[in-house]
Amino acid sequence: MKILVAYYSETGNTQKIAEAIFDAIDVEKECKSIQDITSVEGYDLIFFGFPVQMHSVPTKAAVFMGQIQAGQKIAFFSTHGSLRGGQLPQQALEHAVSLAAKLKVFGHFNCRGKVNPKIIDALEKDPVNKAWAEEARGALRHPDEHDLEDARIFAREMRSKV
């Protein structure tokens, strides 16, 4: 069995989760940023992670997903400033699943991740985004060790499904 842990990360949150997933897998494996990947062929499972941005999958991550062959087994992971299980990360997951219609989605994992304080400061000034900005301040210490352990558990569960 061969597994790829691929990720797109701007702040390092998603990379931390990718590394936890990678560490939990006990088969032939690779962990790479999408900018370092030249081919996604030959993997039995791809874990793919991205930060939630504007309730969605970032454009660079969506482009990467479009390069994956139909029928490929994939498991998603994402990081976000919202509360776990909230509406915004759920919308991003739904977007990812819609982009992956040709793939075999095995599961998904998400956790909080710190948001750039400059973004929070800017959003707090906008009444429409003020509540979310306050919520995102609560993610400043994430991903934490509990999040990383949950990611490891997710990795082992997805690997056992293959």
URBELHU-V981309 format. One record per residue. N is the residue number from 0. RES is the residue in three letters. PHI is phi in degrees with one decimal (999 if undefined). Layout:
<<N;RES;PHI> <N;RES;PHI>>
This chain:
<<0;MET;999> <1;LYS;-131.9> <2;ILE;-123.8> <3;LEU;-112.2> <4;VAL;-106.2> <5;ALA;-110.6> <6;TYR;-150.6> <7;TYR;-121.3> <8;SER;-140.2> <9;GLU;-106.0> <10;THR;-108.8> <11;GLY;101.1> <12;ASN;-61.8> <13;THR;-66.5> <14;GLN;-63.1> <15;LYS;-60.7> <16;ILE;-66.7> <17;ALA;-57.4> <18;GLU;-66.5> <19;ALA;-66.6> <20;ILE;-62.0> <21;PHE;-56.7> <22;ASP;-63.8> <23;ALA;-84.3> <24;ILE;-92.7> <25;ASP;-112.9> <26;VAL;-127.9> <27;GLU;-59.1> <28;LYS;-154.3> <29;GLU;-139.9> <30;CYS;-129.5> <31;LYS;-145.9> <32;SER;-70.7> <33;ILE;-59.9> <34;GLN;-70.0> <35;ASP;-101.7> <36;ILE;-98.7> <37;THR;-103.2> <38;SER;-151.6> <39;VAL;-115.0> <40;GLU;-85.1> <41;GLY;90.9> <42;TYR;-102.6> <43;ASP;-77.9> <44;LEU;-152.4> <45;ILE;-118.1> <46;PHE;-89.3> <47;PHE;-130.7> <48;GLY;-120.0> <49;PHE;-154.3> <50;PRO;-83.8> <51;VAL;-74.9> <52;GLN;-132.3> <53;MET;54.1> <54;HIS;67.0> <55;SER;-147.3> <56;VAL;-85.6> <57;PRO;-59.2> <58;THR;-54.8> <59;LYS;-60.3> <60;ALA;-69.8> <61;ALA;-63.8> <62;VAL;-62.6> <63;PHE;-59.0> <64;MET;-59.9> <65;GLY;-65.4> <66;GLN;-90.6> <67;ILE;-85.7> <68;GLN;-63.7> <69;ALA;-56.2> <70;GLY;87.7> <71;GLN;-63.7> <72;LYS;-79.1> <73;ILE;-141.2> <74;ALA;-132.0> <75;PHE;-93.4> <76;PHE;-141.5> <77;SER;-146.9> <78;THR;-124.1> <79;HIS;-162.4> <80;GLY;-88.2> <81;SER;-78.8> <82;LEU;-69.1> <83;ARG;-61.2> <84;GLY;83.0> <85;GLY;-76.1> <86;GLN;-65.2> <87;LEU;-65.1> <88;PRO;-65.4> <89;GLN;-64.7> <90;GLN;-63.5> <91;ALA;-65.6> <92;LEU;-62.6> <93;GLU;-60.4> <94;HIS;-63.7> <95;ALA;-60.9> <96;VAL;-64.1> <97;SER;-66.3> <98;LEU;-69.8> <99;ALA;-100.7> <100;ALA;-54.3> <101;LYS;-86.6> <102;LEU;-102.7> <103;LYS;-98.9> <104;VAL;-81.8> <105;PHE;-90.0> <106;GLY;171.9> <107;HIS;-152.2> <108;PHE;-140.9> <109;ASN;-143.6> <110;CYS;-152.6> <111;ARG;-73.0> <112;GLY;-149.5> <113;LYS;-61.7> <114;VAL;-105.4> <115;ASN;-51.1> <116;PRO;-56.7> <117;LYS;-64.5> <118;ILE;-68.1> <119;ILE;-60.5> <120;ASP;-58.0> <121;ALA;-67.3> <122;LEU;-71.1> <123;GLU;-63.7> <124;LYS;-77.4> <125;ASP;-98.1> <126;PRO;-55.5> <127;VAL;-66.9> <128;ASN;-105.3> <129;LYS;-58.0> <130;ALA;-63.4> <131;TRP;-65.5> <132;ALA;-60.4> <133;GLU;-64.9> <134;GLU;-63.4> <135;ALA;-65.0> <136;ARG;-60.0> <137;GLY;-72.0> <138;ALA;-96.7> <139;LEU;-60.8> <140;ARG;-100.7> <141;HIS;-111.0> <142;PRO;-70.0> <143;ASP;-103.3> <144;GLU;-62.3> <145;HIS;-64.6> <146;ASP;-61.7> <147;LEU;-64.9> <148;GLU;-66.6> <149;ASP;-61.3> <150;ALA;-65.7> <151;ARG;-63.8> <152;ILE;-62.3> <153;PHE;-56.6> <154;ALA;-59.7> <155;ARG;-65.3> <156;GLU;-64.8> <157;MET;-67.0> <158;ARG;-62.7> <159;SER;-69.3> <160;LYS;-72.9> <161;VAL;-77.1>>
